[in-house]
Amino acid sequence: MAKGRSMKMLRKLGPVAVVGLALALVVGCGSDGGSSSPESAQSAGTDDSATTQAKGDECGRLTKSEVTEAIGPNDGGQHDYQLGGCVWTATSGAKDGIVEAISATVLTKPEYEAVAEVGEQVNGSAEGATYDTMHGELWFPCRSGDFCGIKVNISDPDKRREVALRLGKSLQGRV
């Protein structure tokens, strides 16, 4: 039984590794990771504005206060090499053995199909949204056939869904 689960997990992680490697190569070869505007580099993900963010501004899709409310003091957001988008990691250390983090991403349909933990249909978010309880992932259709995702990795499993739905609504309004 455990062997079957391990094989299923390995089959799911294979595409994630491929996407992660491709993203790392694109970032490493095609961009210095910087911004052409010093002002936008300083403000991305740090203020509380709810303006629509540019496609390349992954860490500006959620505000500082939204992320801080979910996981407390954090690193301000970094490019997520696993799923693309941005991941904010709590700076307060591990809680119950978990380093708390929030991820927000927008994927094309093929990327989404390769890596998303789809879960069950969920109410309280966009039409067609799914939530995977085990991984704390909320996915919903957004922006011209793309898929938006929020992953909530927090120590309190009872609050994961509520936080994912709240942050999903914020993300939905900005892409």
NUZA-117537 format. One record per atom (N, C-alpha, C): x, y, z. Coordinates in steps of 0.02 Angstrom, whole numbers, plus 50000, padded with zeros to 5 digits. Example, Ala and Ser with C-alpha at 12.3 -4.5 7.8 and 13.67 -1.06 7.14 Angstrom:
<atoms>
506604971650390
506154977550390
506604983550390
506424988850354
506844994750357
506455000250394
</atoms>
This chain:
<atoms>
500414994050000
500005000050000
500435006350000
500945006550045
501385012350049
501785013049985
501975007449954
502355007649893
501945010949837
501295009549834
500855012549784
500805020149792
500765022349855
500745029549868
501395032849849
501955029449864
502615032249847
502685032949772
502465027949735
502515028349662
502075033849635
501475034649663
501015039949641
501335046849654
501645047549713
501965053849729
502555055249682
502955050149667
503515051049621
503275053049552
502725050049529
502455051949464
502225059149463
501965061549518
501745068549522
502345073249527
502865071349563
503435075749573
503885076249511
503865071349467
504265071549406
504125077749365
503495079149348
503345085249309
503525091649346
503465091549412
503645097449452
504385098949444
504795093649446
505515094549438
505675097249369
505335094849318
505455097149250
505275104549243
504685106449269
504475113449266
504955117849306
505155115549365
505625119349407
506285120349372
506555115149341
507185115649305
507115120449246
506565119949209
506455124449153
506425131749176
506065132949230
506015139749257
506695142349280
507085138049312
507755140049335
508195141849275
508155137949221
508545139449162
508335145949130
507675147049125
507425153249096
507655159249137
507585158849202
507775164349245
508535165349243
508905159849245
509635160349245
509925162849180
509625161049125
509895162849060
509575169049030
508965170649049
508615175949014
508485182349052
508675182649116
508505188549154
508995189449211
509125195649228
509535197049286
509115197349349
508455196249342
507995196249398
507845203149425
508145208149395
508045214949418
507465218249384
507335224349406
506795228249378
507105234249342
506785236349289
507045242149253
506875248549291
506445248149341
506255253949378
506425253049452
506885257049479
507065256249549
506455257149595
505995261549577
505405262649618
504975256449622
504865253049565
504445247049567
504795241449603
505465241049601
505825235749637
505745236649712
505725242849736
505655244049807
504955242749831
504455243949790
503765243649814
503435236849803
503715232549762
503385226149747
503295221949810
502685220249825
502525215949881
502615219149949
502775225649952
502905228750016
502375233650038
501955235949993
501435240650014
500765237250016
500255241050032
499595238150038
499145240149980
499425242149925
498995244049868
498695237749838
498095238549813
497735232849783
497675233849708
498175236949678
498145238149606
498325231749569
498095231349507
498265225649465
499015225749451
499335220049458
500045219549450
500225217249379
500815219249357
501065217149292
501195209649295
501175206349238
501245199149235
501905196849267
502445200549259
503095198549286
503195200249359
502725203449390
502795205749459
502445200849507
502705194749510
502375189549548
502295191249622
502795194349653
502765195649724
502335201749741
502075205149690
501615210749702
500885208649698
500755202249689
500065199949682
499695199549748
500055199249803
499755199549869
500105205249906
499745208549951
500045214149988
500425211550049
500845215850074
501235214250134
500775212450192
500245216450201
499795215150258
499415208550250
499225206750189
498875200450177
499315194450197
499935194750176
500395189250190
500575189150265
500705194950293
500875195350365
500295192850408
499685194350389
499105191950427
499085184250426
499295181250371
499265173950364
499845170350399
500465173050393
501045169350420
501485173450466
501305179650479
501715183750523
502295186850484
502805189350520
503385192350487
503675187550436
503865190250377
504095185950323
504645189250283
504915185650235
505485187950195
505295192850140
504675194750133
504465199450082
504325196350014
504445189850007
504295186349945
504895185349901
504955179349874
505495177449829
505195173549770
505525173749712
505295169749655
505255162449676
504705159149660
504595152149676
504835147949618
505415144649626
505705140649572
505345134049562
504925132049609
504555125849602
503935126749559
503525131749574
502905132749537
502895139249497
503415143149500
503385149749471
503005154249519
502895160349502
502545164849549
503005166949605
502725167649665
503085170249722
502935166049784
503425165249826
503335161949890
503585166549945
503165167449996
503335171450054
503455166550111
504025166950144
504205162350198
504235166150264
503925163350315
503935166350382
504655166650408
504825172050441
505495172850469
505515170950543
504955168950570
504905167450642
505125160450660
505355156550611
505555149650625
504985144850618
505145138450629
504645133150620
504145133050677
503515131750659
502985130650708
502745123550700
502795119750754
502605112650752
502965109050696
503595110850684
504005107650633
503875110050562
503465115150553
503295117750487
503545124950480
503935126150428
504115133050412
503535135750371
503175140450399
502575142950366
502745147050304
502325146250253
502435149750190
501775150350151
501755155350108
501195156450063
501485156849992
501175153549944
501385153949874
500795156449833
500935160649785
500425162949737
500725162449667
500355159549622
500615158549554
500055158749502
500245160149441
499805159749384
500145155249333
499805149949313
500095145049267
499665144549204
499985142649150
499615140949089
499255134349103
498765132749061
498395126549071
498845120349071
499315119649023
499755113749025
500185113449088
500445119149111
500835119149173
500405117049232
499805119849235
499335118249288
499185110749289
499035107949231
498865100849227
499445096449248
500065098749238
500645094849256
500815094849330
500655100349365
500895100949434
500375101949488
499785104049472
499295105849523
499015099849560
498945100549625
498575095749665
497855098149662
497435095049622
496795097749604
496285097749662
496215092449698
495755092349754
495025092049734
494605094749777
493875094549769
493605101449753
493025101649720
492685107949707
492565111549773
492635118249772
492555122049833
492125128249820
491705129949867
491305136049863
491685141649900
491515147749885
491835153349918
492415156249879
492495154049817
493035156549775
492755157149704
493185157749656
492985158349586
492615152049563
492215152849512
491865147149482
492385142149457
492275135749472
492735130549450
493335129649495
493345132849554
493915132349600
493925125449633
494535123149646
494635116949682
495125118249740
495055114149792
495495114749850
495725107849870
496375107049879
496675100849901
496875101549975
496515098150019
496625098750091
497325096550111
497565091150083
498215088450103
498785093350090
498755096750034
499305101250014
499135108650026
498535110250047
498335117150059
498335121349996
498145118249939
498165121649874
497465123349849
497375129649830
496765132049798
496945133849726
496565131349678
496675132849607
496015135149577
496055140049532
495455142349498
495635145249430
495175144749381
495305147749315
495335155349322
495805158349286
495875165649287
496215167849223
496165174049208
496535177449154
496615173349090
496125173449047
496165170648979
496415163448977
496115159149016
496285152049013
496855149849058
497185154449093
497705152549141
497375150249206
497775147649250
497535145449315
497925148849371
497565151449420
497875154649478
497895149549534
498435149849572
498505145249628
498765148749690
498505146649747
498735148849813
498905142449851
499505142149879
499685136549921
499825139349990
499485136550040
499555138850109
499875133250149
500475134650174
500835129950215
500895133050285
500385131850326
500385134550394
500285128850443
500485130050505
500465124750556
499755122750577
499275127250570
498595125850591
498185123250531
498095116550527
497745113650469
497025115950464
496715117950520
496025120150518
495945127050485
496475130950483
496435137650454
496685137950381
496995132650357
497285132750289
496775134650236
496205131350238
495685132550187
495445139750189
495295142250249
495045149150257
495565154150230
496195153150247
496725157650223
496795157050147
496765150950120
496815150050047
496245153650011
495635152950036
495065156150005
495125163850008
495335166450065
495415173650072
495945176450025
496525173150023
497065175449979
496895174149906
496515168849892
496295167549824
495855173149797
495415175749840
494995181349818
495415187549802
495925188649843
496385194349829
496745193349763
497015187349753
497375185849691
496915186449631
496315183749636
495835184049581
495695191249560
495665195749607
495525202749591
496115206449560
496695203249557
497295206849533
497615203949470
497335198649444
497625195949382
497145196549325
</atoms>
